[in-house]
Amino acid sequence: MNRSWGYVLLGSVFEVCWVIGLKHSNNMLTWTGTMIAIIFSFTLLILATKHLPVGTVYAVFTGLGASGTVLMEMLVFGEPFKMLKIILILVLLAGVMGLKLVTGEPKSEGRVQ
């Protein structure tokens, strides 16, 4: 189960990379990196959903990706810093953490793991 959450976290990091890549890619090397990040991101998302509820995984994945993208744009690419954005990101992250905390162990369907 913890490995699956690790997939979600790592997939979210790759999501931030490809979303930023879509905006800032300007040559074949950066577009290739963006496409590789897309493949890794969704592969990790698929792996995570094998052991965790799809709805929770997707909500956490997109929440972390959106938060990371906004923060990276502010820290690295000069997007204006606005306190309201930070507050809303914290609210979003609180919801993401809440979803993770309330997600219980999936019921075994006769599979041996």
Secondary structure, DSSP 8 states (H G I E B T S, - for coil): -HHHHHHHHHHHHHHHHHHHHHHH--SHHHHHHHHHHHHHHHHHHHHHTTTS-HHHHHHHHHHHHHHHHHHHHHHHS-----HHHHHHHHHHHHHHHHHHHH-------S---
